[in-house]
Amino acid sequence: VLAGSVPNGEAPAGAPATLVVRPERVRLAATPLHGLDNSFRGMIATVAYHGQDLNLQVRIPEFACPLLVRLSSAAEGADALAVGDSVWCGWSAADSRILTR
C-alpha cells in the first residue's frame, strides 16, 4: 500500500491512480527506513552522474516501473552506490501525490 496526498482532496474509491514522488525526496539506506510512510526494498538498476547530482533507477518488485532517485553526489555513501546493490527506498506521504485518471 502506498501513501500520498490527493491534490484536490478526494479520489473515487477503486479508481485507477498513479503515485508520483519527486526523485530528490526519496531517501536511500542499506537497512529498513523507519518513520516514513512509504518504504520498499529494491535493487539499483542504473547509476548516472550528472555534475553535482547522482541519478539512480531502483527496481522495486511491487512497482511496474523503476523508482527514480536523485541524490547529491556529495551525500554520505553516494560514491559507494553501484548497480546491483540492494537498498531501501522511502519517502513521506507529504512528498508524493496521487493522481487519478
Order of alpha helices (4+ residues) and beta strands (2+ residues): beta-beta-beta-beta-beta-beta-beta
